[in-house]
């Protein structure tokens, strides 16, 4: 359905540089900031939700600039998603109840044991309960789903050298304002925050203008990651995954992504844990980092990382990390959604 919708809305047309510039100006000329009341959403433990723990050999960062027509299509679809977000009214949570966020994350662990290499993709579930008054106590539970996919070697082989992947016990945390590890002697609700754990203070200071927001992202990501544009995409995914951003910031982030020259559509209809959207990605340093957005609703579906080239015995195209998010309302912290 998404394929047909996109084809109808954005048929492919040949574009030269001048046409590209006119089209991009037209896309962003329709941006009209709107104010609306917002009930704070969800924050998530960055170390728990971030799907990392993969050790890679350093590769030369390489990106392929998108063709002019592809860049316009990216801008158009992200603009559609941004417009949908601006029309979104963030749900109010009834007093005494909790907003529920569940993240299903897969991450790959790579073990180098001399002549033997092992790689296993493991599953986790991270649940967060946010009170109606977000200054109250939040709850978080991280649990091992037991999912194991061995990409290099076998579990039996890994166990012989102590490199197995045993199931871990669940972890429960509580914290005011969603700060699980507050700084000693400081009020957790006044901590400055960052892209991985955006607080109210952090969010209020973010510019809503797409160009200025991209400038802020570039400053905050300078010198980090393998590729400047790819690292911007990583930080945007971190912030969206937190589910704390109001609709106007989410819309501005989508529009700022459209300004990245290397961002391309990697899959028109991508499916992540049963949810569908359009995948946008940047390839660099042997990996393709992607975020998946439903352009019709503006919903952030999730993110994933695929190998852009073969690594060890793992084929190019293999998904090595992913995370998807679902939402709900719960009557009690620690309880499933209603």
LOVOGU-414142 format. One record per residue: residue in one letter; chain; x, y, z of N, C-alpha, C in turn. Coordinates in steps of 0.1 Angstrom, whole numbers. Layout:
BEGIN
{a; A; {X; Y; Z}; {X; Y; Z}; {X; Y; Z}},
...
end
This chain:
BEGIN
{x; A; {8; -12; 0}; {0; 0; 0}; {9; 13; 0}},
{x; A; {19; 12; 8}; {28; 24; 9}; {34; 26; -5}},
{x; A; {39; 16; -12}; {45; 17; -25}; {36; 24; -35}},
{x; A; {23; 20; -35}; {13; 26; -44}; {11; 41; -40}},
{x; A; {10; 43; -27}; {7; 57; -23}; {19; 66; -27}},
{x; A; {31; 62; -25}; {43; 70; -28}; {44; 72; -43}},
{x; A; {41; 61; -51}; {42; 63; -65}; {32; 73; -71}},
{x; A; {20; 73; -65}; {10; 82; -69}; {14; 96; -65}},
{x; A; {19; 98; -53}; {22; 111; -48}; {35; 117; -54}},
{x; A; {45; 108; -56}; {58; 113; -61}; {63; 105; -73}},
{x; A; {57; 106; -85}; {62; 99; -96}; {76; 104; -100}},
{x; A; {84; 95; -105}; {98; 98; -108}; {99; 107; -120}},
{x; A; {107; 117; -119}; {109; 127; -131}; {123; 130; -131}},
{x; A; {129; 132; -144}; {142; 136; -145}; {144; 151; -140}},
{x; A; {155; 153; -132}; {157; 166; -127}; {172; 170; -129}},
{x; A; {174; 183; -133}; {187; 188; -133}; {190; 195; -120}},
{x; A; {201; 201; -119}; {205; 208; -106}; {195; 220; -103}},
{x; A; {192; 228; -114}; {183; 239; -111}; {169; 234; -107}},
{x; A; {164; 223; -114}; {151; 218; -110}; {151; 213; -96}},
{x; A; {162; 206; -92}; {164; 201; -78}; {162; 213; -68}},
{x; A; {169; 224; -71}; {169; 235; -61}; {155; 241; -60}},
{x; A; {148; 242; -72}; {134; 247; -72}; {125; 238; -64}},
{x; A; {127; 225; -66}; {118; 216; -60}; {120; 216; -44}},
{x; A; {133; 216; -40}; {136; 216; -26}; {130; 229; -20}},
{x; A; {131; 240; -27}; {126; 253; -21}; {111; 252; -20}},
{x; A; {104; 245; -30}; {90; 244; -29}; {86; 235; -18}},
{x; A; {93; 224; -16}; {90; 215; -5}; {90; 222; 9}},
{x; A; {101; 230; 11}; {102; 237; 24}; {95; 250; 25}},
{x; A; {90; 255; 14}; {82; 268; 15}; {69; 266; 22}},
{x; A; {64; 253; 23}; {51; 250; 29}; {52; 248; 44}},
{x; A; {64; 249; 50}; {66; 247; 64}; {60; 259; 72}},
{x; A; {50; 256; 80}; {43; 266; 88}; {44; 262; 103}},
{x; A; {52; 268; 111}; {53; 264; 125}; {39; 266; 132}},
{x; A; {35; 257; 140}; {23; 258; 148}; {26; 254; 162}},
{x; A; {19; 261; 171}; {21; 259; 185}; {9; 250; 190}},
{x; A; {12; 241; 199}; {2; 233; 205}; {6; 228; 219}},
{x; A; {-3; 225; 227}; {0; 220; 240}; {5; 206; 239}},
{x; A; {14; 202; 247}; {20; 188; 246}; {21; 182; 260}},
{x; A; {17; 170; 261}; {19; 162; 273}; {32; 154; 271}},
{x; A; {42; 156; 280}; {55; 149; 279}; {53; 134; 277}},
{x; A; {61; 129; 268}; {60; 115; 265}; {69; 106; 273}},
{x; A; {78; 99; 266}; {85; 88; 272}; {100; 91; 271}},
{x; A; {108; 87; 281}; {122; 87; 280}; {127; 72; 282}},
{x; A; {138; 69; 277}; {143; 55; 278}; {157; 55; 282}},
{x; A; {161; 45; 289}; {175; 44; 293}; {184; 42; 281}},
{x; A; {192; 52; 278}; {200; 52; 265}; {209; 40; 264}},
{x; A; {215; 36; 276}; {224; 24; 275}; {216; 12; 273}},
{x; A; {204; 11; 277}; {196; -1; 275}; {190; -1; 261}},
{x; A; {185; 10; 256}; {178; 10; 243}; {187; 11; 231}},
{x; A; {198; 17; 233}; {208; 18; 222}; {213; 4; 218}},
{x; A; {212; 0; 205}; {216; -13; 201}; {230; -13; 196}},
{x; A; {240; -15; 205}; {254; -14; 202}; {261; -27; 205}},
{x; A; {273; -27; 210}; {281; -38; 214}; {286; -46; 203}},
{x; A; {288; -40; 191}; {294; -47; 180}; {308; -41; 178}},
{x; A; {318; -50; 177}; {332; -46; 175}; {335; -48; 160}},
{x; A; {338; -37; 153}; {341; -38; 139}; {356; -33; 136}},
{x; A; {362; -39; 126}; {374; -35; 121}; {372; -21; 115}},
{x; A; {381; -12; 117}; {379; 2; 111}; {379; 1; 96}},
{x; A; {369; 7; 90}; {368; 7; 76}; {368; 22; 71}},
{x; A; {373; 24; 59}; {373; 38; 54}; {359; 43; 51}},
{x; A; {355; 54; 57}; {342; 59; 55}; {339; 62; 40}},
{x; A; {329; 57; 35}; {325; 60; 21}; {310; 62; 20}},
{x; A; {306; 73; 13}; {292; 75; 10}; {291; 78; -4}},
{x; A; {279; 75; -9}; {276; 78; -23}; {265; 88; -24}},
{x; A; {268; 100; -29}; {258; 111; -29}; {246; 107; -37}},
{x; A; {234; 111; -32}; {222; 107; -38}; {220; 115; -51}},
{x; A; {213; 109; -61}; {210; 116; -73}; {200; 127; -71}},
{x; A; {200; 137; -79}; {191; 149; -77}; {176; 144; -75}},
{x; A; {171; 136; -84}; {158; 131; -83}; {155; 124; -70}},
{x; A; {164; 116; -66}; {163; 108; -53}; {162; 118; -41}},
{x; A; {170; 128; -42}; {171; 138; -31}; {157; 145; -29}},
{x; A; {151; 149; -41}; {138; 155; -40}; {128; 146; -35}},
{x; A; {128; 133; -39}; {118; 123; -34}; {120; 122; -18}},
{x; A; {132; 121; -14}; {135; 120; 1}; {128; 132; 8}},
{x; A; {131; 144; 2}; {126; 157; 8}; {110; 157; 8}},
{x; A; {104; 152; -2}; {90; 152; -3}; {83; 143; 7}},
{x; A; {89; 131; 8}; {83; 121; 17}; {85; 125; 31}},
{x; A; {97; 130; 35}; {99; 135; 48}; {90; 147; 52}},
{x; A; {88; 155; 42}; {79; 167; 44}; {65; 161; 46}},
{x; A; {60; 151; 39}; {47; 145; 42}; {46; 140; 56}},
{x; A; {57; 133; 60}; {57; 128; 74}; {57; 139; 84}},
{x; A; {64; 150; 81}; {65; 161; 91}; {51; 168; 92}},
{x; A; {44; 169; 80}; {31; 175; 80}; {21; 167; 89}},
{x; A; {23; 154; 88}; {14; 145; 95}; {17; 146; 110}},
{x; A; {30; 148; 114}; {33; 150; 128}; {27; 163; 134}},
{x; A; {28; 174; 126}; {23; 187; 130}; {8; 186; 133}},
{x; A; {1; 177; 126}; {-14; 175; 128}; {-16; 166; 140}},
{x; A; {-6; 160; 145}; {-7; 151; 156}; {-9; 158; 170}},
{x; A; {-19; 153; 177}; {-21; 158; 191}; {-16; 147; 200}},
{x; A; {-5; 150; 207}; {1; 140; 216}; {-9; 136; 227}},
{x; A; {-11; 123; 230}; {-22; 119; 239}; {-20; 123; 253}},
{x; A; {-30; 127; 260}; {-30; 130; 274}; {-31; 117; 282}},
{x; A; {-24; 116; 292}; {-24; 104; 301}; {-33; 107; 313}},
{x; A; {-43; 99; 316}; {-52; 101; 327}; {-44; 102; 340}},
{x; A; {-48; 110; 349}; {-42; 112; 362}; {-41; 98; 369}},
{x; A; {-29; 95; 374}; {-27; 83; 381}; {-23; 71; 373}},
{x; A; {-23; 73; 359}; {-19; 63; 350}; {-6; 66; 344}},
{x; A; {-2; 57; 335}; {12; 58; 329}; {12; 56; 314}},
{x; A; {20; 63; 307}; {23; 61; 293}; {32; 49; 292}},
{x; A; {30; 40; 284}; {38; 28; 283}; {45; 27; 270}},
{x; A; {58; 25; 270}; {66; 23; 258}; {74; 10; 259}},
{x; A; {73; 2; 248}; {80; -10; 248}; {89; -10; 235}},
{x; A; {102; -13; 238}; {111; -13; 227}; {116; -27; 225}},
{x; A; {115; -33; 213}; {121; -46; 210}; {134; -43; 203}},
{x; A; {145; -47; 209}; {158; -44; 203}; {166; -57; 200}},
{x; A; {173; -57; 189}; {182; -68; 186}; {196; -62; 184}},
{x; A; {206; -68; 189}; {220; -63; 188}; {229; -74; 186}},
{x; A; {240; -72; 179}; {250; -83; 176}; {262; -81; 185}},
{x; A; {266; -92; 191}; {279; -92; 198}; {289; -100; 190}},
{x; A; {300; -95; 188}; {311; -101; 180}; {323; -104; 189}},
{x; A; {327; -117; 190}; {338; -121; 198}; {349; -126; 190}},
{x; A; {361; -121; 192}; {373; -125; 185}; {382; -132; 195}},
{x; A; {382; -146; 194}; {390; -154; 203}; {402; -160; 195}},
{x; A; {411; -152; 191}; {423; -157; 184}; {419; -161; 170}},
{x; A; {420; -174; 168}; {417; -180; 154}; {402; -182; 153}},
{x; A; {394; -181; 164}; {380; -184; 163}; {372; -171; 165}},
{x; A; {362; -169; 156}; {353; -157; 157}; {339; -162; 159}},
{x; A; {332; -154; 167}; {317; -157; 169}; {309; -144; 168}},
{x; A; {297; -146; 163}; {288; -134; 162}; {274; -139; 165}},
{x; A; {267; -133; 175}; {254; -137; 178}; {245; -124; 179}},
{x; A; {233; -125; 174}; {223; -114; 175}; {214; -118; 186}},
{x; A; {213; -109; 196}; {205; -112; 208}; {193; -102; 209}},
{x; A; {183; -107; 216}; {171; -99; 217}; {168; -94; 231}},
{x; A; {163; -81; 232}; {160; -75; 245}; {146; -68; 244}},
{x; A; {140; -67; 255}; {127; -59; 256}; {129; -49; 267}},
{x; A; {127; -36; 263}; {129; -25; 273}; {115; -18; 274}},
{x; A; {110; -19; 286}; {97; -13; 289}; {99; -1; 298}},
{x; A; {91; 10; 295}; {92; 22; 303}; {78; 27; 306}},
{x; A; {76; 30; 319}; {63; 36; 324}; {65; 50; 328}},
{x; A; {58; 59; 322}; {59; 73; 324}; {46; 78; 331}},
{x; A; {47; 84; 343}; {35; 89; 350}; {29; 101; 343}},
{x; A; {16; 103; 345}; {9; 115; 339}; {16; 128; 343}},
{x; A; {21; 129; 355}; {30; 140; 359}; {44; 135; 358}},
{x; A; {51; 139; 347}; {64; 133; 345}; {75; 137; 355}},
{x; A; {71; 146; 364}; {80; 149; 375}; {80; 138; 386}},
{x; A; {70; 129; 385}; {69; 118; 395}; {79; 107; 391}},
{x; A; {78; 96; 398}; {87; 85; 395}; {83; 77; 383}},
{x; A; {93; 74; 375}; {92; 66; 363}; {97; 52; 366}},
{x; A; {93; 42; 358}; {98; 28; 360}; {104; 23; 347}},
{x; A; {114; 15; 348}; {120; 9; 336}; {123; -6; 338}},
{x; A; {120; -15; 329}; {124; -29; 330}; {131; -33; 317}},
{x; A; {142; -39; 318}; {149; -45; 307}; {150; -60; 309}},
{x; A; {145; -67; 299}; {145; -82; 300}; {151; -88; 287}},
{x; A; {157; -100; 289}; {163; -107; 278}; {152; -116; 272}},
{x; A; {149; -114; 259}; {138; -122; 253}; {142; -136; 250}},
{x; A; {155; -139; 251}; {159; -153; 248}; {162; -155; 233}},
{x; A; {160; -145; 225}; {162; -146; 210}; {178; -147; 208}},
{x; A; {182; -157; 200}; {196; -158; 197}; {197; -163; 183}},
{x; A; {204; -156; 175}; {207; -160; 161}; {222; -159; 159}},
{x; A; {228; -171; 157}; {242; -172; 156}; {246; -169; 141}},
{x; A; {253; -159; 139}; {257; -155; 125}; {271; -160; 121}},
{x; A; {279; -162; 131}; {293; -168; 129}; {295; -178; 140}},
{x; A; {297; -191; 137}; {299; -201; 147}; {286; -206; 153}},
{x; A; {287; -215; 162}; {275; -220; 169}; {276; -218; 184}},
{x; A; {264; -219; 190}; {264; -218; 205}; {273; -228; 212}},
{x; A; {272; -240; 207}; {280; -251; 213}; {295; -248; 212}},
{x; A; {299; -243; 200}; {314; -240; 198}; {318; -228; 207}},
{x; A; {309; -218; 208}; {312; -207; 217}; {313; -210; 231}},
{x; A; {304; -219; 236}; {305; -223; 250}; {318; -230; 254}},
{x; A; {324; -237; 244}; {336; -245; 247}; {347; -235; 251}},
{x; A; {347; -223; 246}; {357; -213; 249}; {352; -202; 258}},
{x; A; {341; -204; 264}; {335; -194; 273}; {329; -182; 267}},
{x; A; {325; -183; 254}; {320; -172; 247}; {305; -174; 244}},
{x; A; {298; -182; 252}; {284; -184; 250}; {275; -172; 253}},
{x; A; {262; -173; 251}; {253; -162; 253}; {242; -166; 262}},
{x; A; {245; -167; 275}; {235; -171; 285}; {224; -161; 286}},
{x; A; {212; -165; 290}; {201; -155; 292}; {203; -148; 305}},
{x; A; {201; -135; 304}; {204; -126; 316}; {191; -123; 323}},
{x; A; {192; -121; 336}; {180; -118; 345}; {175; -104; 341}},
{x; A; {163; -101; 344}; {157; -88; 341}; {163; -77; 351}},
{x; A; {163; -65; 346}; {168; -54; 354}; {156; -44; 356}},
{x; A; {154; -39; 368}; {143; -30; 371}; {149; -17; 377}},
{x; A; {145; -5; 372}; {150; 7; 377}; {139; 17; 379}},
{x; A; {140; 26; 388}; {131; 37; 391}; {138; 50; 392}},
{x; A; {131; 61; 387}; {138; 74; 388}; {128; 85; 385}},
{x; A; {129; 96; 392}; {121; 108; 389}; {125; 114; 376}},
{x; A; {115; 118; 369}; {117; 125; 356}; {125; 116; 346}},
{x; A; {124; 103; 348}; {131; 94; 339}; {146; 94; 339}},
{x; A; {152; 99; 350}; {166; 99; 351}; {170; 87; 360}},
{x; A; {175; 77; 354}; {178; 64; 362}; {190; 65; 371}},
{x; A; {200; 73; 366}; {212; 75; 374}; {215; 89; 376}},
{x; A; {208; 96; 385}; {209; 110; 387}; {223; 114; 392}},
{x; A; {227; 126; 389}; {240; 131; 394}; {239; 134; 409}},
{x; A; {249; 130; 416}; {248; 131; 431}; {247; 146; 435}},
{x; A; {237; 148; 444}; {235; 161; 449}; {227; 170; 440}},
{x; A; {222; 165; 429}; {214; 174; 419}; {200; 168; 418}},
{x; A; {191; 178; 415}; {177; 174; 413}; {176; 168; 399}},
{x; A; {172; 155; 398}; {172; 149; 385}; {163; 156; 374}},
{x; A; {153; 163; 379}; {144; 170; 370}; {149; 182; 364}},
{x; A; {161; 186; 369}; {167; 199; 363}; {180; 195; 355}},
{x; A; {183; 182; 353}; {195; 179; 346}; {193; 183; 331}},
{x; A; {204; 187; 325}; {204; 193; 312}; {199; 184; 301}},
{x; A; {202; 171; 301}; {198; 162; 291}; {207; 163; 278}},
{x; A; {203; 154; 269}; {211; 153; 256}; {202; 146; 246}},
{x; A; {208; 143; 234}; {200; 137; 224}; {195; 123; 228}},
{x; A; {203; 116; 236}; {200; 102; 240}; {190; 102; 251}},
{x; A; {190; 112; 260}; {181; 113; 271}; {175; 128; 271}},
{x; A; {167; 131; 262}; {162; 145; 261}; {153; 149; 272}},
{x; A; {157; 159; 280}; {149; 164; 291}; {140; 176; 286}},
{x; A; {131; 180; 294}; {123; 192; 291}; {132; 204; 288}},
{x; A; {143; 206; 296}; {152; 217; 294}; {159; 216; 280}},
{x; A; {163; 204; 277}; {170; 202; 264}; {161; 204; 253}},
{x; A; {149; 199; 254}; {139; 200; 243}; {135; 215; 240}},
{x; A; {133; 222; 251}; {129; 236; 250}; {140; 245; 242}},
{x; A; {152; 241; 243}; {163; 249; 237}; {166; 245; 222}},
{x; A; {159; 234; 218}; {162; 230; 204}; {155; 239; 194}},
{x; A; {161; 244; 184}; {155; 252; 174}; {145; 244; 166}},
{x; A; {134; 251; 162}; {124; 244; 154}; {126; 246; 139}},
{x; A; {135; 255; 135}; {138; 258; 121}; {147; 246; 116}},
{x; A; {143; 239; 105}; {151; 227; 101}; {166; 230; 99}},
{x; A; {169; 241; 92}; {183; 244; 90}; {191; 246; 103}},
{x; A; {185; 254; 112}; {192; 257; 125}; {193; 244; 133}},
{x; A; {183; 235; 132}; {183; 223; 140}; {194; 214; 134}},
{x; A; {196; 213; 121}; {206; 206; 115}; {220; 211; 119}},
{x; A; {221; 224; 120}; {234; 230; 125}; {237; 226; 139}},
{x; A; {226; 225; 147}; {228; 221; 161}; {233; 206; 162}},
{x; A; {226; 198; 153}; {230; 184; 153}; {245; 182; 148}},
{x; A; {249; 190; 139}; {263; 189; 134}; {273; 193; 144}},
{x; A; {269; 203; 152}; {278; 207; 163}; {279; 196; 174}},
{x; A; {268; 190; 177}; {268; 180; 188}; {274; 167; 183}},
{x; A; {275; 165; 170}; {280; 152; 165}; {294; 154; 160}},
{x; A; {300; 166; 160}; {313; 168; 154}; {324; 159; 160}},
{x; A; {331; 152; 151}; {342; 144; 156}; {338; 130; 161}},
{x; A; {325; 127; 160}; {320; 114; 165}; {315; 106; 153}},
{x; A; {316; 92; 155}; {311; 83; 145}; {321; 82; 134}},
{x; A; {316; 75; 123}; {325; 72; 112}; {322; 82; 100}},
{x; A; {311; 89; 100}; {307; 97; 89}; {298; 108; 95}},
{x; A; {300; 121; 91}; {292; 132; 97}; {277; 131; 95}},
{x; A; {273; 128; 82}; {259; 127; 80}; {253; 115; 87}},
{x; A; {260; 104; 87}; {255; 91; 93}; {253; 93; 108}},
{x; A; {263; 101; 114}; {262; 103; 129}; {250; 112; 132}},
{x; A; {247; 122; 123}; {235; 130; 125}; {222; 121; 125}},
{x; A; {222; 111; 116}; {211; 102; 115}; {210; 94; 128}},
{x; A; {221; 89; 133}; {222; 82; 146}; {216; 90; 157}},
{x; A; {220; 102; 158}; {215; 111; 169}; {200; 114; 168}},
{x; A; {195; 116; 156}; {181; 117; 154}; {173; 105; 158}},
{x; A; {178; 93; 155}; {172; 81; 159}; {172; 79; 174}},
{x; A; {183; 83; 180}; {183; 83; 195}; {172; 91; 201}},
{x; A; {171; 103; 196}; {161; 112; 202}; {146; 107; 199}},
{x; A; {144; 103; 187}; {131; 98; 183}; {127; 85; 191}},
{x; A; {137; 77; 194}; {135; 65; 201}; {131; 68; 216}},
{x; A; {135; 79; 221}; {132; 82; 235}; {117; 85; 236}},
{x; A; {110; 88; 225}; {96; 91; 225}; {92; 103; 235}},
{x; A; {102; 111; 238}; {99; 123; 246}; {96; 136; 238}},
{x; A; {99; 135; 225}; {99; 147; 217}; {84; 151; 214}},
{x; A; {81; 164; 215}; {67; 168; 211}; {66; 168; 196}},
{x; A; {54; 169; 191}; {52; 168; 176}; {60; 178; 168}},
{x; A; {61; 191; 173}; {67; 201; 165}; {82; 198; 163}},
{x; A; {88; 192; 174}; {103; 188; 173}; {105; 176; 163}},
{x; A; {96; 167; 164}; {97; 155; 155}; {95; 160; 141}},
{x; A; {86; 169; 138}; {84; 174; 125}; {97; 181; 120}},
{x; A; {103; 189; 129}; {115; 197; 125}; {126; 187; 122}},
{x; A; {127; 176; 130}; {138; 167; 127}; {136; 160; 114}},
{x; A; {124; 157; 110}; {122; 151; 97}; {126; 160; 86}},
{x; A; {123; 173; 88}; {127; 183; 77}; {142; 185; 77}},
{x; A; {148; 185; 88}; {163; 186; 89}; {170; 174; 82}},
{x; A; {164; 162; 84}; {170; 151; 77}; {170; 152; 62}},
{x; A; {159; 159; 57}; {158; 160; 42}; {169; 169; 37}},
{x; A; {176; 176; 45}; {187; 185; 41}; {201; 177; 40}},
{x; A; {201; 164; 44}; {213; 156; 44}; {215; 152; 29}},
{x; A; {226; 155; 23}; {228; 151; 9}; {230; 137; 6}},
{x; A; {234; 129; 16}; {237; 115; 14}; {225; 106; 18}},
{x; A; {214; 112; 23}; {203; 104; 28}; {195; 99; 16}},
{x; A; {192; 86; 15}; {185; 80; 4}; {174; 71; 10}},
{x; A; {165; 68; 1}; {154; 58; 4}; {160; 44; 2}},
{x; A; {162; 36; 12}; {168; 23; 11}; {157; 12; 9}},
{x; A; {145; 15; 13}; {134; 5; 11}; {121; 13; 12}},
{x; A; {113; 12; 1}; {101; 19; 1}; {91; 14; 11}},
{x; A; {90; 1; 12}; {81; -5; 22}; {89; -15; 31}},
{x; A; {94; -10; 42}; {101; -17; 51}; {92; -22; 62}},
{x; A; {94; -35; 67}; {87; -40; 78}; {96; -43; 90}},
{x; A; {92; -38; 101}; {100; -40; 113}; {90; -44; 124}},
{x; A; {91; -57; 128}; {82; -62; 139}; {67; -60; 135}},
{x; A; {64; -62; 122}; {50; -62; 118}; {45; -48; 114}},
{x; A; {53; -37; 117}; {49; -24; 114}; {56; -20; 101}},
{x; A; {50; -12; 93}; {55; -8; 79}; {58; 7; 79}},
{x; A; {68; 10; 71}; {71; 24; 68}; {82; 25; 57}},
{x; A; {87; 36; 55}; {97; 39; 45}; {110; 40; 52}},
{x; A; {120; 33; 47}; {134; 33; 53}; {143; 43; 46}},
{x; A; {149; 52; 54}; {158; 62; 49}; {172; 58; 55}},
{x; A; {182; 58; 47}; {195; 54; 53}; {207; 61; 47}},
{x; A; {218; 60; 54}; {231; 65; 49}; {242; 54; 51}},
{x; A; {249; 51; 40}; {259; 41; 40}; {273; 47; 42}},
{x; A; {281; 42; 52}; {294; 46; 54}; {301; 36; 63}},
{x; A; {314; 35; 61}; {323; 26; 70}; {317; 12; 70}},
{x; A; {312; 7; 59}; {308; -7; 58}; {294; -10; 64}},
{x; A; {287; 1; 68}; {273; -1; 74}; {263; 8; 68}},
{x; A; {251; 4; 67}; {240; 12; 63}; {231; 14; 75}},
{x; A; {231; 27; 80}; {222; 30; 92}; {209; 36; 86}},
{x; A; {198; 31; 92}; {185; 34; 87}; {175; 38; 98}},
{x; A; {166; 47; 95}; {155; 49; 103}; {142; 47; 94}},
{x; A; {132; 42; 101}; {120; 38; 93}; {108; 46; 99}},
{x; A; {102; 53; 89}; {91; 63; 93}; {79; 59; 84}},
{x; A; {67; 60; 90}; {55; 58; 82}; {51; 72; 77}},
{x; A; {52; 75; 64}; {50; 89; 59}; {35; 93; 60}},
{x; A; {26; 83; 61}; {12; 87; 62}; {8; 92; 75}},
{x; A; {14; 87; 86}; {11; 91; 99}; {22; 100; 106}},
{x; A; {34; 99; 101}; {45; 105; 107}; {51; 97; 118}},
{x; A; {46; 85; 121}; {51; 77; 132}; {65; 72; 129}},
{x; A; {74; 73; 140}; {87; 67; 139}; {85; 52; 142}},
{x; A; {88; 44; 133}; {86; 29; 134}; {98; 23; 141}},
{x; A; {110; 27; 138}; {122; 21; 144}; {134; 24; 136}},
{x; A; {144; 16; 139}; {157; 18; 132}; {164; 4; 130}},
{x; A; {174; 4; 121}; {181; -8; 119}; {195; -5; 113}},
{x; A; {204; -14; 114}; {217; -13; 108}; {220; -26; 101}},
{x; A; {224; -24; 88}; {227; -36; 80}; {242; -34; 75}},
{x; A; {248; -46; 73}; {262; -46; 67}; {261; -42; 52}},
{x; A; {269; -32; 49}; {270; -28; 35}; {280; -37; 27}},
{x; A; {288; -44; 34}; {297; -53; 27}; {300; -65; 36}},
{x; A; {305; -75; 31}; {307; -88; 39}; {317; -85; 50}},
{x; A; {314; -91; 62}; {323; -90; 73}; {325; -104; 79}},
{x; A; {337; -109; 79}; {340; -122; 83}; {331; -132; 74}},
{x; A; {323; -139; 80}; {314; -148; 73}; {300; -143; 72}},
{x; A; {298; -131; 76}; {284; -125; 76}; {282; -117; 63}},
{x; A; {271; -121; 56}; {269; -116; 42}; {265; -101; 43}},
{x; A; {268; -94; 32}; {263; -80; 31}; {248; -80; 31}},
{x; A; {242; -70; 37}; {228; -69; 38}; {222; -75; 51}},
{x; A; {230; -82; 58}; {225; -88; 71}; {222; -77; 81}},
{x; A; {211; -78; 87}; {207; -69; 98}; {215; -72; 111}},
{x; A; {222; -63; 116}; {230; -66; 128}; {225; -59; 140}},
{x; A; {217; -49; 138}; {210; -42; 149}; {196; -37; 145}},
{x; A; {187; -37; 154}; {174; -31; 151}; {167; -28; 164}},
{x; A; {157; -19; 163}; {148; -16; 174}; {135; -11; 169}},
{x; A; {124; -15; 175}; {111; -10; 171}; {103; -7; 184}},
{x; A; {94; 2; 182}; {87; 8; 194}; {72; 6; 193}},
{x; A; {66; 3; 204}; {51; 3; 205}; {47; 11; 217}},
{x; A; {35; 16; 217}; {30; 25; 228}; {17; 20; 234}},
{x; A; {14; 25; 245}; {1; 22; 252}; {-1; 30; 264}},
{x; A; {-11; 27; 272}; {-14; 33; 285}; {-16; 22; 295}},
{x; A; {-10; 24; 307}; {-10; 14; 317}; {-16; 20; 330}},
{x; A; {-23; 13; 338}; {-29; 18; 350}; {-19; 18; 362}},
{x; A; {-8; 10; 360}; {1; 8; 371}; {15; 6; 365}},
{x; A; {25; 12; 372}; {39; 10; 368}; {43; -4; 369}},
{x; A; {49; -10; 359}; {53; -24; 360}; {43; -33; 354}},
{x; A; {31; -28; 351}; {20; -37; 346}; {19; -35; 331}},
{x; A; {14; -45; 324}; {12; -44; 309}; {2; -33; 306}},
{x; A; {2; -28; 293}; {-8; -18; 289}; {-22; -23; 290}},
{x; A; {-31; -13; 291}; {-46; -17; 292}; {-50; -24; 280}},
end
